[in-house]
Structures are given as structure tokens and as C-alpha cells.
Amino acid sequence: MVSQNATSPRSFYRRRRLVRRWRYRLAPDPWRDRPKAPPALGKRLRRVIWLWWPWAILAVVFTARDQWGWAAGAALLAGFTFLATPAEQSPQFGLEHQFAVADPEFLATMTGATGERPIEGNGIAILNNGDEFYPAMLDAIRQASASVTIEAYIYWDGEIGKEVAAALAERARAGIPVKILLDAVGSATIGEEILRTLEGGRCQVAWYNPLRWYSLGRLNHRTHRKSLIIDGAIAFTGGAGIADHWRGTAQDPDHWRDIQVRIEGPAARPLQTGFAHNWLQTTGELISGGAFYPPPVPAGALAAYAVMSSPEAGASSVRQMYYLSIVCARHSIYIANPYFIPDEVAVAALLDARRRGVDVQIMVSGIHNDAWLARQNSVRLYGALLAGDIVVWEYNRTMLHQKTMVVDGLWATVGTTNFDNRSFAHNEENNVCVYDAAWAGELQQVFLRDVAVSDRVDLASWRRRGLRSRAQEIVASFLEDQV
């Protein structure tokens, strides 16, 4: 029989725990290392309100007192806040400006931070508005010879939806596998006519995270990706879904301003991989074979990062890409994003960049905005940016919906990710990034052309906004982390 000695497992676990002063010594020490931007008092109070367990305790207390109505209300709030609380958090340390976008350390760090390596040999075209990207997408579908896969947040009933469905059904009838993954919330209005067309053509359609009692824990987790992959070798992604308001040339408020990119070459594969992971999770089917993963064939001279982001990873790789790019900027940061709701860390990083002489310009959707909560939260945050000499533009011709960033005229990204907590912490997203002066310069010129028809936000005018506007912003702020 083995005796219990000082080295046995039982005696080992009886030892005293580490004293308090050692518990944080090996991580960033909260007593010695200052976070990038500690949350303000108002933000801390909102976070307390969004904690689920105080509401659960209240539900128990009300139940013990036979106050069933109050107990039910508290229980519902506990469940809602539990489901709505993001698992992903913004970085607080390691955001000091140490090297520039032009330095070799930038790409090496970007690879390490996002887990994505640059993929060589691609042709990447920037497509402005529906009159450019929809014909290109339809032409690619009609020429598909091996496979077609689509992952979409929005696929709505309408003329372009019917045209895309007819093209997909024709390819499926020709014997080509066509797999379509639609978000169960975003694409709920696709309409029976389109679904009948897809079904009649023997297309496979699956719904990402449908509203079911047994999947309530993932209710707030949506796929916000917009990707079309043809033969595993050509891919489209960007801000646009499949709906009629993206048609045209952004000529009026009924036709949105947006950007897609067409990728031809090996960089299409990560978008296919992202689709395959979510398809497997939704349907249980493993996608394999050369029809979906052909041997990589160079189709251009560009190297690209395809950054795939998922809240299930616990940290948003796209958020890390954005923040690292801002921290490393030395000359210019041009961001176009419809729902621009930066947290304290992002605001601090942008202000730091401006203080070291970087030209920081932000373009957002203005009066034509389809998300009231996002609009109010965005306007509420203008003050700190404007006071720090950051230029804010509102695109007021129609709804601006592209998600782009160009840094130092070298590093550029186009994708599906809004600059807000919902995209970073709750949604499946993807961004395509390119490190090339010519390509970044082209996207920068697109930004500057849009700026030319935008309205600059004035700090004095912002400070004069009325009490009604301020009250709406305060109400919206309680849902800041959900938009």
C-alpha cells in the first residue's frame, strides 16, 4: 500500500493557495500596467445592468415572496442578458505604437495576431455599387463548372433575388452542386417564389442558427458574411447582400452605396473554408473534393489576407486587424463604415494616432440610415473624435454601406465587418486585406471621391444638437454592445 507522503496528489491539493499579490503577477499587472482605455463610469454602470446573475437573484427573491409577475419579468431579463452578453472582449494591453505599417514587423505581427498568412497570386477587382458587382456575380455563376457556394446574411425577395435564384437553379440542374447557407434572421424575407425556384433546381439551402428552443444559447450569434464562391477559385465578398436596394449606382436614397471585391486565385479558398465550417455546423455535411478545393492556380500578382472572424473563437480576428492597423499608422487612416460605434479602446487608439500626426478621417452613413440604434450611438461618440481633431464625414446622398479601411496608402481592407461590437463580438464576419500601394491607392481614391460628396461634421454644430437628440442617444447607449 502506497503511503500518503508530501508528494502525493492528495497532499499536493491540500497545500495553501497562492496569496493574493501573486495572482496577477505573470499577466499584465492591473496595479502596474495601465489599460489602453478603462471604461467610463457610464459604461461600467451599463455593464452592471447587463449582468445576468443579479436579475436571476431577483427572480428567486420575487418567487420566494410569491410575486410571480415580477419574478417572471426578472427571469426573462436574466435570460435575455445571458444570451446577449458577448464572450469576446476588446484588447486592453499591447496597443502601444512600436512600429509602422511600412515596417517588416507589421505583416509578421498581423499574421500572428489574426492567424492568417498572406496568400500570393491573386487578382482582386474593386466593384462599386450593384450595377458593377451584380452583373459580375451573375456572370460568374453562369460560368460555374464545378461548384457554387453562397453564405449570406441578407437574401431578400425582389428582382435581383429572383435573377440570382434562376442562375443558381440552372447550374444545379446541369449537375453542379449548389449550396446556399442563409442566416435565419437576416434572410427571413426571401419569399416563397425564390425558394421554389431553388428547390425546383435541386439547390441545397440551409438556415444558419434558426430560432429553436434547443439553440437559444446561440440566438444572438448570426452569420453576417456575404460570400459567393465559384469553383473554389473565384470569390466575391464585401458589404452587399442580395436585395434590390443594392441595385443601381447609389443614385438616390432607394439605392445604397456599397463595394464588393472579386477575388480570383488562391485567396478564394479561405472564404470557402469559412463557408464549409458553418455548413458543417448547420447541416452535418463535410464538404470535400476538388470541386470545392481545386489545386491553387495563380491568377494575379497580389498577396491577400482573408481574415475570417467568429465569436466562437473568443477573440475577434477582424477587431485585432483593425486595431493593429490603427496603432501602426504613421501617415493616414481612412475608414468608411456605415455603423461606426468604436469602444473606448478604439477611440483612444484613433486619438493617439491623430496626436502623432496621422491624418484620420472617418466616413459614416448619415441621415439615410436603416439602423436607428446604430445611428444614435454613432452620433453620440462624435464629440471625442471631433475634439481630438479627427475628421468625421456623413454620406447623406443615400445609405452608405461599404466597410473599408486604407492605412498609410499601403494596407487596405474590404469586408463584411461593421466597426461595432455586434460585428466584433456576435457575428461571423470576413475581411479581405491587401498590402500593396497601387491597390490601396485605388481604394483610397474611392474613399476620397465619396468624401467629396459628403458633409463634414462640425464640433460646434454637434454640441448644439437638441435635448431630444441627446435623450435618444442616452436611450440607445444602453444597447451599445448589441449594435
N, C-alpha and C positions, 0 to 999 in steps of 0.2 A: 504493500500500500504506500502511495506517494504521500509524504508528509507535506503539510502546508508550511511553506517557508516564505521568506521575504520576496522571492522572485516568482511565486505562483500567481496565476491570473487573479485569484480571489483577493489576495493581499495587495496586489497592484491596484485594483479598483477601489480598495479601502483608503488609499492614500489621499491626502488633502488636495483639494482643487487648487489651481493657480490663484494666487492672490490677485486682487482687482487691478493693481497697477501693471501687471504683466499681460493682461488680456488683449490689449491692442498694440503691443509693442512691435509686433512683426508686420502689421499692416500700417497704412497711413495713420499716424497717431493723431486722434482728434484734438489732443491738447497741444500739439506742436505744429501740425501741418494744417494750414488754413484752406478750407474748401474753396473752389472757384467762386461760388456764389451761394452762400447759405440762403434758404428760402426766407422771404419776408414774413412778418407776423401774420398778415392776412392769409398768406399761402399755408402757413402752419395750421391756422385755425380751420381752413377749408379741409386740410388733410385729416384733422381730427374728426370733422363731421363725416368724412367719407370712410372712417374706420368701421368695419362691420360688427366688431365684437361689442362695442357699447350698446348698439341697437339690439343685439341679441340678449344682452343682460337686461335691458329694459323690457324686452318681450317676456322674459322669465319673471321679472318683478310684477308686471301687469297681470300675467297669468296667475301668479300667487294671490293677487288681490281680486281675482275674478273680474278684471276689467278687460273683457275679451276683445272689444273693438280696438282699444289701444294696443293690446298685445298683438293682434293681427297686423296692425299698421307697423309696429316696431319690427315684427318678424319679416314683413315684406321689405322694409328698408334694410334690414340686416342682409337679406338675400340679395337685394339689388346692389348694395355697396360691395358685397363679397364678389359678385360677378363682375362688377365694373372696375374693381381695383386692378391697375396694371401691375404685372410681375416685373416688367423692365423698368430700369431707373437710369436717369441721366448720369454721366460720369461727373465726378467732383474733383478728382485729383489728376495730375499728369497733363494738364491743359496749358502748360507754360509754352511760350513761343521760343523754341530752341533752334529750329532750322526752317528753311524756306521751301516752298513748293518746287523751286528750281534745284534744290539740293538732292543728292542721291538718297539721303536718309528718308525723304518723303515717300517715294514709291515703296521702299523696303518696309517702312512703318505702315503704310496703307495696306500692303499685302498681309502683314502680321495682324493688324487690327481687324480687318474685315474677313480674313481667311480666304480671300480671292487673289489669284495670281493674274498678271496681265496675260492675255491670250493674243498671240500675234496673228497677222494675216487676214485682216478683215476690211471690208468695205462698209462704211456706215454713212448713210444719207440722212440729212435732216429734212423732214417733211412738215410743212406749215399748213395747218388747217385741213378740213375734210376734203376739199377739192384736190388736195395733193395726196393725202395718205389713204383715203378710201379707195380710189382707183388703183393705187399701187398694191393695196392689200387684196382687193378682188382679183387683180391680175395674177398675183402670186398663188392664191387659192386655186384658180382655174388651171394653172400650170403645174399643180402639185402632182407628183408621180409616185410618191412613196407613203406619205402620211401628212395629216393636218391635225394640229392640236391647238386648242384655244383655252386660255384661262382669263376670265373676265369678271370684273365686279359689276359692270353695267352692260346688259344686253336688253334693250327695250324694244317694244313694239314700234314699228314705223317702216318707212320705205327702205332705208339702208339696212335695217334688220332683216327685212324680207329678201333683199337682194343678196345679202351675205348668206342667209339660210339656203337660198336656191343654189348658190355656188357650192356650198358645202354638201348639200344633198346630191348634187350632180357628181361630185368627186366620190362620195360614198357609194353611189350606185355603180360607179366604174370600178369598184373593188378596192378603193383606197381607204384605209382606216381613218376615220374622222372622230376625234374625241374632244368633247366640249365640256369644260368644268366652269359652272356658273355659280356665283355667290348667291345663296338662297335669299338674302335680303336685297342686295343691290339689283338683282335681275328678276325680281318677283313680278314685274310688269312686262315680261317678254311677250305674252299673248299666245293664245292657242293656235293661231294661224301659223306662226313661226315654228312652234313646237310640232305641229302636224307635218310641216314641211320637212323638218329634221328627222322626225320619226319615219316618215314615208321614204326618205332617202337612206334609212338604216344608219344614221349617225348615232353615236353614243353620247348621251347627255347625262351629266351627273351634277348634283347640287351640293355645294360646299357648305357645311355646317347648317343644315336645315333646322328649323325650330322644332325640337323634340324634347320631351321631358327628360329623356335619358342623356341628353347632351347639353343641359343647361349650363354646365360648368364652362363650356366653350362658346356660349351665346354671343359674347362680345368680341370674339375672335373671327374676323372676316378676311377673305382674300380680296385685296384691293388691287391686285395685279391686273394688267391689261397686256396680255402677250398672245401673239399669233405666231406659231412656228410651222414652217413648211419644210417637209422632207428632212427635218433635223438640221438644216443647213442655212435657212433664211428665217429671220425673226423680225417681228415688229413689236415695239413697246413704246410707252410714253403715257401721256395724260388722258388719252381719249378712249372711251368705251365704244359701244356700237349703239348709236342713237341719233335721231335726226337733228338734234341741236348742234351736233358737231359737223354737219354738212356745211358747204359753202366756204366763204373766205373771211369769216368773222365780220361780215358786212353790216350787221345790225344786232340788237340785243337778243334776237331769237337764234343767233348762230354764234357759237362760242369760239374763242381764240384758243388754239391748242397746238401742240407739237408732238409728233411721233418720230421715231427713228427706224430706219430699215437697216438691219444688220445682215450681211452676207459673209459667211465664213465660220470659223471655229467658235467664235464668241456667241453663236446662237445656242450652243449646247447647254450652258448653264441655265438659260431660260427653259429649255426642255427638261432639264433636271428638276428645276423648281416645280414645273407642271407635274412631272412624274411623281414627285414626293406627295403633292397634295391629291393627285388622282389615286395613288395607292391608299392614302389615308381615308379617302372618301369611298372608294369602290372595292378596295382589297385586291385590285389588279396590278400586277407588276408589269410595267412597260419594258420591253426589251427588243433587241434585234436591230439590224441595220436600217430598217425603215424609219426608226426614230433616232438612232445614234449612228449615222454613217461615219466612215473614216474622215477625219478633218481635211478639208481641201482649202488652201489659201485662196482668198478672193479679193485681197487688197493689201494695203501697206500699214493699216492702223492696228495698234495694240489696244485692247479694251479690257476693262474690268466689268464683269457683270455681277453686281452686288445683290445677292438675294437675302432678304431680311424676313425673319419670322419671330413673333413674340415667344414662341416655344423655346427659342434658344436662350432666353433670359436676358439678352442684351442685343439691341438693335444695331446691326452692322451698318445700316444706312445712316443712322444717327452718328455713329462713330466716324463714318466717312465725311459727313457734313462738318462735324465739329473739328476734326483733324484738319480739314481743308481750310477752315476759317482761322484756326490757330497758326497755320503755316503761311498764310498770305502775307505778302510784302508790298504789293502794289495795288491790287484791285480785287473786290468781291462783288459780283453782280448776281443777285438771286431774283428769280421770278417764281412766285408761288402763290396760288390763289388763297390758301388758308395758312397765313403766316402767323403762328402763335408760339414764338420762342419761349422756352423756360428761362429761369434766371441765369443758368449756366450759358446758354446760347447768347442771351443779351450781353452778359459780361464779356464773352469772347468777342462779339462784334464790336463792343465799345473799346476793348483793348486793341483790336486791330485798327480802329479809327485813330486812337491815340498814337499809334506808332506810324501814322501817315498813310494808311491804306484807304483807298477810295472805296467806300462801302455804299452800295445802292441796292435798295430792296423795291421790287415792283410787285404789287398785290392786286387782287381783284377789288374793284371799288364799289360803286353803287349797284352794279349788276352782280349780285352775289346770291347763290342758291342756298347758302347756309347762314341763317341769322346768328346762331351761336358763334360760329367761326368769325363772322364779320365783327360782332361786338367785342369779342376777345382780342381780335387783331387791332382794332382801333384803340382799345384801352391801353395797349402796350406801345403805341406810337411815341408817347411822351418821352420815355427814357432814351429811345433811339434818336429822336429829333434833338433832344437836349445834348446828346453826345455828338452832334454834327453828322449823323448818318442821314443819307438822303432816302426818303420814302416816296414812292410814286404810286398813284392809284390809276389803274387802267379802267376808264369809265365808258369806253365805247360799247363794250359787251362784257360778258363773263370771261375773264382771263383764267385759263385752267392749266397751263403748262407748268411743269415742275423742273426748272433748270437752274444751274449754277455754273458760273465761269470764274476761275480764280487765277489771277496774275497772267491772264491770256495764255495759259499753258494747260490747265487742268479744267475739264468741263464734264458735266453730268446731265443726263436727261433720264427721267424715270417716272414712276407712279407715285412717289412718296411726297406727301404734303409735309410742310415744315410745322408739324404739330404733334401733340402727344398721341393722338389716335393712330397716326401712321407709324410712329416710332414704337409704341407700346402695345398696340392691339391688332394691327393688320399685317397680313402677308404683303410684302412690297418688293419691288425690284428697281434698281437704277443701273444704267449703263454709263460708265465713266471712261473718258479718253484723255490720255496725256499726249497732246500734240498741238503745237502752236497754230497751225493752219486750221485744224478742225475747231479748236477752241475759239479762234478768231472769228470763224463763221458764225458760231453760236452767239458770240459776243455782239456781232453786228445785228443779229436778230433781236437781241435784247435792246440794243440802242435804238433800233427802228421802232420798237414798241414803246420805249421811253419817250420818243419824240411825239407820240400821240397820247401820252398820259398826263395826268395832273400832279404836280408836286405838292406834297402835304406840307403846310406851313405850321411851325410850332405855335405861333401866336393864335392862329385860327383854331388849332386843336385845343388850346387852353380855353378858348371862348365857347366851346361846344356846350349845349344847354344841359339843364338838370335832367331832362328826360333821357338824353343820350347817356349821361353818366349813370343814371339809375339802371338803365338797360345793361350797361356794361358790368355793373356790380352783380346783377342777377346772373348774367352769362358767366361771370367769373367762377361761380360755384360748379360749373360743368366744364371748366377749362381743360381738365385732364381727359375729358371724354370727346373732345372735338379736335 
